[in-house]
Amino acid sequence: MTYAYDERIDGPLRDHDKSAIVRDLRALLPDLQLLHDQEDLRPFECDGLSAYRITPMLVALPGNVDEVQALLKYASAHHIPVVARGAGTGLSGGALPLEKGILLVMARFNRILEIDAEAGMARVQPGVRNLAISQAAAPHGLYYAPDPSSQIACSIGGNVAENAGGVHCLKYGLTVHNILKVDIVTIDGERVTLGSEALDSPGFDLLALITGSEGMLGVVVEVTVKLLTKPQSAKVLLASFDDVERAGDAVAQIIAAGVIPGGLEMMDNLAIRAAEDFIHAGYPVDAEALLLCEVDGVESDVQEDCERVEALLRAAGATDIRLAANEAERQRFWAGRKNAFPAVGRISPDYYCMDGTIPRRELSRVLRGIAALSQEYGLQVANVFHAGDGNMHPLILFDANAPGETERAETIGARILELCVEVGGSITGEHGVGREKINQMCAQFNSDELTFFHAVKAAFDANGLLNPGKNVPTLHRCAEFGAMHVHRGALPFPELERF
Amino acid sequence: MRRDSLSFDDSARLVDEVRHAIARHEPLSIRGAATKAFLGRPATTPTREIDTRTHRGIVSYDPSELVITARAGTPLAEINAALDEANQMLPCEPPTYDGMATLGGVVASGLAGPRRPWAGSVRDFVLGCRVITDEGKHLRFGGQVMKNVAGFDVSRLMSGSFGCLGLITEVSLKVLPKPRASSSLVIAMDASEAMRELSAWRRAALPVSGACFIEGALHVRLEGGTGSVQAAVDRIGGSALDQRFWEDLREQRLAFFDDPRPLWRLSLPNATPLMDLPGAALLDWAGAQRWLKSDARATDIRAIASAAGGHATCFDAHRDAEPFHPLPAPLMRLHEQLKARLDPHRIFNPGRMYAAY
């Protein structure tokens, strides 16, 4: 798709005199770090979805909440759109700047304000890195559970905006399950506290609403997260299968047997080979699928679960099962999985990472569909799958320099997501809609549902100044995109053959 | 067919009634089994009752997917029975009110049971819902998958909103396997000792899933693998406690709740020290939820809760006090704006939470 903001279908934006804004802001906030020269703006033109690049009009790097409040109040008064950005590791273009907008970079908010080991919580600024929280909590035997694979770099404010997940979601939940309180600044410049340090708060659950709202409702300026006691023990089993479907069945059987693994991941042959070639994790390169199953908790329970899982895997037809003999091997098993994306990056000039979720029982149908799409468009697809919670990451391999391949990769991606919707899943499990999947939102939601989303947005930001053009498409955009519209299996052309 | 497993899609009638209400500007008060009618404010304007109980039945349940979807009027008891057969459960263990409570009311009120601090709240398990809106549309948000970040999280917003933003008709919930082992103990000690012990057990990762202090004794439930539960039982000592204690606590059937004074619920941060409360107190959720029987003034009780970083709810219908803790002005403004956008006709439970909406 053409990713640039399109005023014709995304809604009009006002033109502004950039130098007047710079002058105003300098006068209003003399200490505010402001970037406006082309070469200074360039590093901010994209987030983790680097195929989409737009140079922002201005970049502001506030150093305190007062500056954020004043800046938003000014933007609101002058109808200037604002895109908030954390570390910029997002994969859906949620922090893609606007040519006519201010990019509000929260990176300087990088202090851990308080760790309360007794209450099991940490109060941090939004620019603090995800992993830094766990590192600071480690001396107390505590950690912050959600662990997106970008955790070394991604910031907690962005995690809230995207409701970030990770490989341990099935057991430990997403960001929304692991935060207690968020302070936001509204577009009117008002600071509001959502949630509290207690386990619930009076009124509507605006804490849940703000989580995953992609910077459309407010700017996150402080986050209080829950800290958990580190599991005493963790063991990981690596099982090989000569058939992807059998691996999928094994996942269902583990869960039906009452085991909730800390992590349960699947990779297909192409992903296995790429990861093995890169990391030398000891993966079975001939296997059609591998499962990584980690059980964690108290030593005796882990032992019990491990034996149970091993028996289930064997019964499900695993051709080989290995228990990581020690911590080093456990880390190595995980390293292969956690580096699957860059590993695929080594075997292909470019790759396009998808993020659909499906009910697990539909796995084999969806994998067959992906294989057929891969053949139809002549591009390879490697599959990496958070199998426990049904979150698929098909990686479409392509070469951006080969004519037409980028478009083909995008088409396969879009069709994979529509397939996910068709089987009762979602176009995004954890990467967010951002700019990338704005059109696929028209497949997942009908116009009344989108109108409801717009009403939610308007309650917080009536003039649509916070991150316009992301997350929720205009009805106008969906009307244009309508040619490809598939809604909950109600296909516009049911007579056409599909899979 | 047994009455408790009736399944019927009555959504067309509910949509019709909402549309009529909109056309006539006639506000509705939504009811399921009305087991929580005592909780919240009386309607600010005359309302017509809309009853969800005929819209009932489990729509889908696949234990290996860990998801159950049911209509709002389905009795919680029916859902629990279905989960029980597959050895699964709603980990947040909402009160059932003698088996009468409906799923819609469970989600709309968001009340959770003794396991809540360790397992999560009702909204933590909500994956999706269907809602009839102020435009008389029957919409679907979220879904039946564990991870879904497409659009705003409307289903969790609906949880705990007491029907003030729309009529919930159907909910999908994540469920979990029941723990393999469960043991309950009662140990005589004073309250401060109980708080110290609970803190030590948390650091030692003991598999606590219920902790209630009342009348000079700490009541604790341990759930997990057989090994970890046995080890914890050995460490803690005390004497065996009938598991029904947790049910009685959840359903407020303990003698403590017979006290004629109004009942207050204080929700407080973890590790809040013991406080001097004006009345009789029961500590649940390892102290994060404290029930108070008291004649003290609402403002005094609320001041105590606020000072500790928490809030207080009055669980008694016949009180002059506002049931819900007042909101700071900027937060109340967001609530009013949300109500104005999502329910501009003020059709749904007007005034149930706060006079302003």
Boltz contact constraints between the chains, C-beta under 6 A:
constraints:
  - contact:
      token1: [A, 118]
      token2: [B, 271]
      max_distance: 6.0
  - contact:
      token1: [A, 119]
      token2: [B, 269]
      max_distance: 6.0
  - contact:
      token1: [A, 119]
      token2: [B, 270]
      max_distance: 6.0
  - contact:
      token1: [A, 119]
      token2: [B, 271]
      max_distance: 6.0
  - contact:
      token1: [A, 120]
      token2: [B, 270]
      max_distance: 6.0
  - contact:
      token1: [A, 163]
      token2: [B, 149]
      max_distance: 6.0
  - contact:
      token1: [A, 165]
      token2: [B, 147]
      max_distance: 6.0
  - contact:
      token1: [A, 177]
      token2: [B, 124]
      max_distance: 6.0
  - contact:
      token1: [A, 190]
      token2: [B, 330]
      max_distance: 6.0
  - contact:
      token1: [A, 192]
      token2: [B, 330]
      max_distance: 6.0
  - contact:
      token1: [A, 192]
      token2: [B, 331]
      max_distance: 6.0
  - contact:
      token1: [A, 197]
      token2: [B, 269]
      max_distance: 6.0
  - contact:
      token1: [A, 197]
      token2: [B, 309]
      max_distance: 6.0
  - contact:
      token1: [A, 198]
      token2: [B, 267]
      max_distance: 6.0
  - contact:
      token1: [A, 198]
      token2: [B, 268]
      max_distance: 6.0
  - contact:
      token1: [A, 198]
      token2: [B, 269]
      max_distance: 6.0
  - contact:
      token1: [A, 198]
      token2: [B, 310]
      max_distance: 6.0
  - contact:
      token1: [A, 199]
      token2: [B, 288]
      max_distance: 6.0
  - contact:
      token1: [A, 200]
      token2: [B, 267]
      max_distance: 6.0
  - contact:
      token1: [A, 202]
      token2: [B, 311]
      max_distance: 6.0
  - contact:
      token1: [A, 202]
      token2: [B, 324]
      max_distance: 6.0
  - contact:
      token1: [A, 202]
      token2: [B, 325]
      max_distance: 6.0
  - contact:
      token1: [A, 203]
      token2: [B, 327]
      max_distance: 6.0
  - contact:
      token1: [A, 203]
      token2: [B, 335]
      max_distance: 6.0
  - contact:
      token1: [A, 204]
      token2: [B, 161]
      max_distance: 6.0
  - contact:
      token1: [A, 204]
      token2: [B, 335]
      max_distance: 6.0
  - contact:
      token1: [A, 205]
      token2: [B, 123]
      max_distance: 6.0
  - contact:
      token1: [A, 205]
      token2: [B, 156]
      max_distance: 6.0
  - contact:
      token1: [A, 205]
      token2: [B, 157]
      max_distance: 6.0
  - contact:
      token1: [A, 205]
      token2: [B, 160]
      max_distance: 6.0
  - contact:
      token1: [A, 208]
      token2: [B, 123]
      max_distance: 6.0
  - contact:
      token1: [A, 208]
      token2: [B, 153]
      max_distance: 6.0
  - contact:
      token1: [A, 208]
      token2: [B, 156]
      max_distance: 6.0
  - contact:
      token1: [A, 209]
      token2: [B, 153]
      max_distance: 6.0
  - contact:
      token1: [A, 209]
      token2: [B, 157]
      max_distance: 6.0
  - contact:
      token1: [A, 212]
      token2: [B, 149]
      max_distance: 6.0
  - contact:
      token1: [A, 212]
      token2: [B, 153]
      max_distance: 6.0
  - contact:
      token1: [A, 213]
      token2: [B, 152]
      max_distance: 6.0
  - contact:
      token1: [A, 229]
      token2: [B, 205]
      max_distance: 6.0
  - contact:
      token1: [A, 252]
      token2: [B, 64]
      max_distance: 6.0
  - contact:
      token1: [A, 255]
      token2: [B, 64]
      max_distance: 6.0
  - contact:
      token1: [A, 256]
      token2: [B, 63]
      max_distance: 6.0
  - contact:
      token1: [A, 256]
      token2: [B, 64]
      max_distance: 6.0
  - contact:
      token1: [A, 258]
      token2: [B, 177]
      max_distance: 6.0
  - contact:
      token1: [A, 298]
      token2: [B, 228]
      max_distance: 6.0
  - contact:
      token1: [A, 300]
      token2: [B, 227]
      max_distance: 6.0
  - contact:
      token1: [A, 300]
      token2: [B, 228]
      max_distance: 6.0
  - contact:
      token1: [A, 301]
      token2: [B, 224]
      max_distance: 6.0
  - contact:
      token1: [A, 301]
      token2: [B, 225]
      max_distance: 6.0
  - contact:
      token1: [A, 301]
      token2: [B, 227]
      max_distance: 6.0
  - contact:
      token1: [A, 301]
      token2: [B, 228]
      max_distance: 6.0
  - contact:
      token1: [A, 304]
      token2: [B, 225]
      max_distance: 6.0
  - contact:
      token1: [A, 357]
      token2: [B, 145]
      max_distance: 6.0
  - contact:
      token1: [A, 357]
      token2: [B, 147]
      max_distance: 6.0
  - contact:
      token1: [A, 357]
      token2: [B, 148]
      max_distance: 6.0
  - contact:
      token1: [A, 359]
      token2: [B, 65]
      max_distance: 6.0
  - contact:
      token1: [A, 359]
      token2: [B, 144]
      max_distance: 6.0
  - contact:
      token1: [A, 360]
      token2: [B, 65]
      max_distance: 6.0
  - contact:
      token1: [A, 389]
      token2: [B, 146]
      max_distance: 6.0
  - contact:
      token1: [A, 389]
      token2: [B, 147]
      max_distance: 6.0
  - contact:
      token1: [A, 390]
      token2: [B, 145]
      max_distance: 6.0
  - contact:
      token1: [A, 391]
      token2: [B, 147]
      max_distance: 6.0
  - contact:
      token1: [A, 424]
      token2: [B, 144]
      max_distance: 6.0
  - contact:
      token1: [A, 425]
      token2: [B, 145]
      max_distance: 6.0
  - contact:
      token1: [A, 426]
      token2: [B, 143]
      max_distance: 6.0
  - contact:
      token1: [A, 426]
      token2: [B, 145]
      max_distance: 6.0
  - contact:
      token1: [A, 426]
      token2: [B, 148]
      max_distance: 6.0
  - contact:
      token1: [A, 426]
      token2: [B, 150]
      max_distance: 6.0
  - contact:
      token1: [A, 427]
      token2: [B, 150]
      max_distance: 6.0
  - contact:
      token1: [A, 428]
      token2: [B, 149]
      max_distance: 6.0
  - contact:
      token1: [A, 428]
      token2: [B, 150]
      max_distance: 6.0
  - contact:
      token1: [A, 429]
      token2: [B, 147]
      max_distance: 6.0
  - contact:
      token1: [A, 430]
      token2: [B, 147]
      max_distance: 6.0
  - contact:
      token1: [A, 432]
      token2: [B, 149]
      max_distance: 6.0
  - contact:
      token1: [A, 433]
      token2: [B, 150]
      max_distance: 6.0
  - contact:
      token1: [A, 444]
      token2: [B, 150]
      max_distance: 6.0
  - contact:
      token1: [A, 448]
      token2: [B, 137]
      max_distance: 6.0
  - contact:
      token1: [A, 448]
      token2: [B, 139]
      max_distance: 6.0
  - contact:
      token1: [A, 449]
      token2: [B, 139]
      max_distance: 6.0
  - contact:
      token1: [A, 452]
      token2: [B, 139]
      max_distance: 6.0
  - contact:
      token1: [A, 453]
      token2: [B, 151]
      max_distance: 6.0
  - contact:
      token1: [A, 453]
      token2: [B, 152]
      max_distance: 6.0
  - contact:
      token1: [A, 455]
      token2: [B, 341]
      max_distance: 6.0
  - contact:
      token1: [A, 455]
      token2: [B, 342]
      max_distance: 6.0
  - contact:
      token1: [A, 456]
      token2: [B, 152]
      max_distance: 6.0
  - contact:
      token1: [A, 458]
      token2: [B, 341]
      max_distance: 6.0
  - contact:
      token1: [A, 459]
      token2: [B, 337]
      max_distance: 6.0
  - contact:
      token1: [A, 459]
      token2: [B, 338]
      max_distance: 6.0
  - contact:
      token1: [A, 459]
      token2: [B, 341]
      max_distance: 6.0
